[in-house]
């Protein structure tokens, strides 16, 4: 018997103490008067910007206003006509390195920290989220939650193997504690609410 087996057998034979009470996980959550304002302020604090639009039809005109020189655009948002390329035709993730603008679908936004949960099982290359020069995440206005506790309650990995929170553009402050935007990925990050 190895020392590992000996340790595991000791743990198994010790059993559990059923009288031990689990800690209460009902935490009194932060309440925000206005989720839209809180999200906008939190996102601005991490280098991004929130834009509130009337409908999905307004995405193209606003994106072209913000990025008039973008020529290689990928969009995986249903109903958005800014591009017919959803990124799935790329043979390898490296092919997406030339994308000027990625318009991607977000599931919900978190007011507490300006993050958006992105989980698109139809997206072939998740590198799209990180290789594009600029990104716009599109979220329905009704899908803003207050805190990360609320967010974790909404996450569902059924049928999908990947999801991530994205908050603003890429950034780092590793070098001399100077904030650099766009260091590893998108140089700008917008969240469009429709």
N, C-alpha and C positions, 0 to 999 in steps of 0.2 A: 504494500500500500504506500502510495506517495504521500508526501506531506500535504499536498493539495487535497487529496482524497480524505485524509484524516481531518483536515479543517472543515471540509464540506460535510462530512458525516457528523462532526460535533455540532455544527450549526443545525443540521436536520434533526438530530436527537434532542436538541434543546427545545424545539418547538417554539410556539409564539405565546405571548401573554395576552389572552383575550380581554383582560380587564383594563388594558391600556387604552385610554380614550384618544381618538384621533383629534388633531387640532381643528378648530372651527375655521373653515375656509371661506366663510361668508364675510368678506371684507367690505366695509362701508366705502362705496365707490365715490370717486369725484363726480360732481354734477356740474355741468356747464350750462349757462343760460342760453347760449347759442352755439350749437355744434359747428355750424358753418364758419363762424368767426374764429372759434378756437382752433379748428383745423387749419384755416388760412394762416393764422399767426404762428402756429407750430411749424407748418411747412415753410413759411418764410424764414423762420429761425434756423432752418437747416439748408437754406439756399434755394428752395423751390418756390413756386407760386401757384395759387389756386385761382381758377377762372370758372365762373358760373355762367352757363349758357342756357338758352331757352330749349334747344332740342339738339338731337344728334346731327341734324342737317347743318347746324352752325359750326360744327367741328372743323370742316375743311376751310372755310373762310378765315376763322380765327387762327388756325395753324399756319395758313399761308401768310397771314399778316405778321405772325411772330417769326416765321422762318421763310422769308421770301426767296432765299437762295437754295433751299433744300431741293435737291434733284433726285436723290435716291431715297424714296419714302416707302416704308413698310407699314401696313395697317392691318390689325387683326380684330377690329371692332366691327361687328355686324351693323350694317346700315350707314357706315361712314364711307364716302366715295372718294376720299383723298388719294387712295391708291388701290389698284387691283391686286397688288402683290401683298400677300399676308405673311411672307417670309418662309413658308413651308416648302417652296420650290427650291430653296438653296440646298445644294448637295451636302455641304458641310457647314457647321456653325461659323467657320472662318470666313465663309462667303459673305457673312453679314457685317463684316468689319467696315465695309464702305457705306453703310446705311447712314444717311444724314439725319433722318428723323424716323423714329419708331412711335407709332400711335397704337397703344396696347390697351387691352381690356383689363380693368381692375374689378375685383369682386366687391370690396367695401373699403372704406377709409376709416382711420382712427383719429379722432379729434385730439386726443391726449398728446400725441407725438407727431402728427402729420404723416403717418405711414399709410400705405395702401397695400392690401393683401392681393397678390396677383397669383392666380392659379388657373391656367388655361390649358386643359388637357388636349385641345386641338392644336396647340402650338408645338411644332416639330422641334425647334431649337430654342431652348430657354436662354441661350447666349444672346438672343435678340434684345433681351432686357438690359444687358450690360455692355454690349458692343456698339450700339448705336451712338452716334455723336450727340444726339439730343433725344429726349423722350417726352411723350405726353401720355399720361395714364387717364383713361376715361372711366368714370364711375357714375352710377345713377345717384342723383342728389339724395334720394331716400335711403341710400346705403352708407350712412355715416354713423359709426358707433362712438360712444364716449371714451372708453378706455380699452387697454389691452386685455383686461379681464373679459370685457364684452366681446372683443375680437376672437379670443380663444374659444369662446362658446360657439362662434359661427363657423370656425374652420372645419372643413369636411374633406378628408383625403380619400373618400370612397371614389374609386374609379380613376384616381389621379395619383401620380407618384411624386409630384413636385409642386411646391408653392413657396412663395417668399413675400416678405414685407419689403417694400421699397419706399424710401422716404427722401425725396428730393434728388438732386443730381449726385453723382459720385463725388466723394470728398475724403480728404485725409488731413491730419494735422501731426503726422509722425515726425516730420522733419522740422526741427527747431520750433515745434508747437505753432507753426504757421499754417492756417487753414488754406488748403488748395482745393478748389472746386474743379471737378472733371479730371481728377488724377488717374482714375482707373476705368472710367466708363463715361456715361453721358455728362456733357458739360452743362447742360441745363435740364431741369425737370419741372414740368407743369402737370397739374392735375386738373382736368376738365370735368366739371360736374354737369350732367345733363338731366 
